[in-house]
Amino acid sequence: MFIRPQRPWQGREQDVTPEPVYRQRRRFMRDAAGVLLTAGGLPALAEAAIPEGRFGEIREPGRFSTDEERTPYGDVTTYNNFFEFGTGKSDPSDYAHQMPIDPWSVRVSGEAERTGDIPLEEFVRPHDFEERIYRLRCVEGWSMVIPWVGFPLRDVIQRFRPTSRAKYVQFTTLHDPENMRGQRRDILDWPYVEGLRMDEATHPLTLLAVGLYGEALPKQNGAPIRLVVPWKYGFKSIKSIVEMRFTEEQPTSTWMRSAPEEYGFYANVNPEVPHPRWSQRRERRIGEFGKRPTEKFNGYGEWVADLYRGMDLEKHF
């Protein structure tokens, strides 16, 4: 008798949230949103939403969302790159539970009028949460479609009033070798650092995510807060952010330091620019058999191509 082995990316059927259950939960959260207000005008779940996995009102997908079939929850949460927990795709879901995320704060620093350590409940604004269904394309050649819960990064940036010298935004991930086992090895130069040009950071597509599928962001997916830049390869969407720094000089990201010939600062999805070790022309959508053609800018060129007008995208890869 032949038993077909289960692929790591296929997940388990019992892990997938049935669509009717997902919709019913969303309706319940909308109905409950009206009673979750404090005297100060912020939802009472401002502190509880992230660790406890509950959201109030979430605006429906906007014009940037794709209508493609969503990758099942079980696959999204068990097939990840998060080297802080190991290089295997299942390592994050196996070990990320060890990472403490409460309390959490984000340090805002650099070229801005307002800086300091900002508690997460102040950094995020739950009443502004919205759902964005974005494609996520990994440089290794696989992709997903994920319903994120979050808010535009530009809304946060405006609150800290960057100065005219702020040309870039640099992000840093938590450094906690005791609980993030991958950081005990020299896989990369820790802590993980990424960056965006200011016009990329303030583009309406760029999202700070605190959840997916209507639930709080799982630790293996970058809890409690991560970046999502859908037209770039997945390694740009930094996880578990603890610092946001406004800089005049272009940041040197972690992968640029590790392998500059393979990973550039821009990391725009571009099938015309191959990775030194493999082609980027096709991708494997998790949950599907076979491969599909890769779209330039991951299919978001209509909104972001003008950001790079006049640039040589083979040189600025």
N, C-alpha and C positions, 0 to 999 in steps of 0.2 A: 504493500500500500504506500502510495506516495503522499507525503504530507508537505504542503507548500509552506516554506518558512515565511514568517511575517517580517517584512522589511521594517527597519527602525522608524522610517518616516511615515509608515502607514497608520501608526497609532492603533488603539483598540476601540472597537465599536462602542463599548460602554463609556468611553471617555468623551464621546461626541455629544454635545448638547442638542437634543432634538429641537427642530425649528419651532414647533408649537410651544414648548416649554420656554424657550428663549423669548418668544414674543409675549407670552403671558407674564413672565418676570418683568419685562420692560414696561408693560401696561401697569403692573403693580407699582413699580418705582415711580412712574409718572403720577399716579394717583396719590402716592405718599409724599410727593415733593412739596406740596403746599403746606404741610404741617412741620416741615423741617427747617423753619426759620428761627433764628435767634433774635434777640432784641437789637443786636447790632446789624442785622440785615443780611448776614451770611448764613448759608445753610448750616444747621447744627451738625451735619455730618462732615464739616470741613476737616476735622481731625480724624473722624472715624471712617470716612469713605475709603481712604487708601488702604489701611490695614484690614478692615473688616469686609471689604469687597462689596460695598453698597454705594449706589449713586442715586442722586435725585433726578431732576429733569435733565434729560440729554436731548439736545436738538438733533433732529433727523439728518441723515447724510445730505451734504450740500452738493453744489455743482461740481466739486472736484472729485467726488466719489465715483468709483467704477461700479457697474452693475454686473460684473463678472461673478461667477460662483465663488463663494467664500471657502477658504481652506478650513476644514473641520477644526474645532477647538482642540481636540486631542492631538492633532498633528502640530498645530501652532505652538502648543505648550510642551511638546516632547522632542521636537527636532529643532535645535537652536545652535547658534554660535555664540558662546559667552565664555571666552577662554579663561576668565577669572575662576571658573569652576572646572576647567579641563578642556581638552581639544576634541573629545568625542561629542557627537550630536546629542546624546542622551545625558551627558554629564551635567548640564545645567539643571534639568528636571530631577536628576538623582541627588544633587548636592546643594542646590541653591537655597533650600529650606533652612540651611544653617545661618544664612545671612540675616542679621537683625536690621529692621527698617523702621522701627518706631522707638524713640523719636528720630526725625530726619530733618536736616536743614540743607539749604543750598547757599554756598558762599558766593556773593556777587562782588567782583573786584575789577580793578583796572580803570579804564577811561570812561567813568560814568559819575554822575553827580551823586547818586545814591548807591552806596556799597555796604557790605556787612554780611553777617550770617543771618539768613532769612529762614525762619521755620517753614516747613513745608505747607502748613495750613495757611500761611500768609502768602507764600510763593504762588500757590495755585488758587484759583477762584472757581469753586465747584459750580456756581450758577452759570458759568460760561462754558461748561463742558458740552462738547458736541461729538457726534459719531462721524468718523471719516473712514470710508472703505478704500484702502490703498493697496496697490501692489507693492510687494517687497521683493527685490531681486538681489540675490547673493552673488558675489563675484565668482563663487565656485560653480555657478551655473544652475542653481535651483531657485524657485520663486514661490511665493504664497500670495494670497489675497486675504487681508486681515481687516476686520472692523475695529478700528482703534477708537478709544474714548480719550479726548484731550482738548487742547485749545491752541490757537496759533501762537507760535513763539514770539511773533512781533508784538502781541499784546503785552507780554511780560517785559520785553526789551523796552518798550515805551515807558513803562512804569519806573525804570531805573535811569532814564534820561542819559543815554550815552553822549559823550562830548564829540566834537568834530574830529577828534583824533582817533576815534574808534572806527577802524576799518574792518575788523574781524571780530568774531566771537569764538572763544576757546572754551571747550567743555572738558571736565575731568570726571572720571568714574571713581567710586569709592575704592580706597586701598585698605584692605582688611585681610591680610594673609591668614589670620587665625581662623576666619570663617569662609574665606574664598580660597579654596585649596589650590587652584591653579596659580595663584600669585606666589606660592611657595617655590615655584620653579621659574627659571629664566626663559619662559616661553616668549614673553615680550618684555619691554621696558616699562614696568609698572610705575605709577598708575596709568591707566588707559586715557589717552588724550585725543580729542578730535577738534575740528574747527570748521567754521563756515565764513565766507565773505559776508559782509554786513547785508548786502542786497539779497543774498541767499537766505540768511537768517530771518530777514523781515518779509520774505515772500509769503503770501497767504497760504501756500501749500505746506510750508514747514510747520510741523506739529510737535508740541510737547505732549506726550501720551502718558496717561495715568491708568489706563485700562484697556481691555479688549473684550469683545463680545458682551459688552454691558457689565462686565465684572472688573474688579480691581486688577491691576496689572500683576500677573504672577511674578514671583521673584526670578524665575528662570528667563523671563522675557524683559527684565530690566527694571523691576519695581524699586522704589515707588514711583520714579519718574524717569522718562527716557526721551530721546529725540527720535523723530521719524521724518526723514527727508526722502520722499518716495521716488524722486528721479535719479537718485544716486545709489550706488551699491550699498548693501546692508551694513558694511562696517563703518559707514559714516554716521549711522543712526545710533549714537552712543547710549549706553544703558546706565542705570543707577547713578544719575548725575549728582555730584556733590559740589561742583563749582562751575560758575559761568563767568568768564573773564573777558572784558572788552580790551582789545589790543590794537595797536597801530601797525604792528608787524604781523605777517602771515604766520600762524602757528605751525609748528612741525608736529604732525600727528604721529601717533604711536606706530602705525603701519609704515609711514614714510621713513621713520627712523629704522625700522626693522628691515624693510626691503624696498628701498626707494626706486629700484628699477621695475618693481611690480605694482606699487601702490602710490598713486599721486595724491595731491591735495584735493583735486576736484572730484575724482571718482564718479563722474557722470556715467550712467549706463549708456554704453556706446558699442553696438555690435561691430563697428568698423575698426575698433581698436582692440586687438587681441591681448589677453594676458600673456606674458612671456611663456607660460607653460600650457595654455589651452586657448581655444577660440571662445569668443563671447557671442557668436552669431546665433546660437540656439540656447534654449533653457528648458529645464524640466520643472513643470508646475507640480508641486507636491500633491499627491493624490491622483495624478494622471499618469497614463502610460505614454511613452514616447516623448518627443520634444517638440517645442514650438519655436518659431523665429523670435528673436529678441528685438524689442522695439527700442529705438533710440530715445534716450531720456526716460526709458521704462514706460513709454506711452504718454508722458506728460509734456512733450515738446511744445504743444499748443500754448502752454502757460509759461514755460521756463526757457525756451530756446533763445529768446531775446536777451537773457542775462549774459549770454556768451557770444553775442554778435561780434564778429571780427576776430575772435580768438581761434588759434590753431588748437583744436581739441585733441589732436594726436600728441602735440607737445605738452599741452596743459591737460593731462589725462587724470 
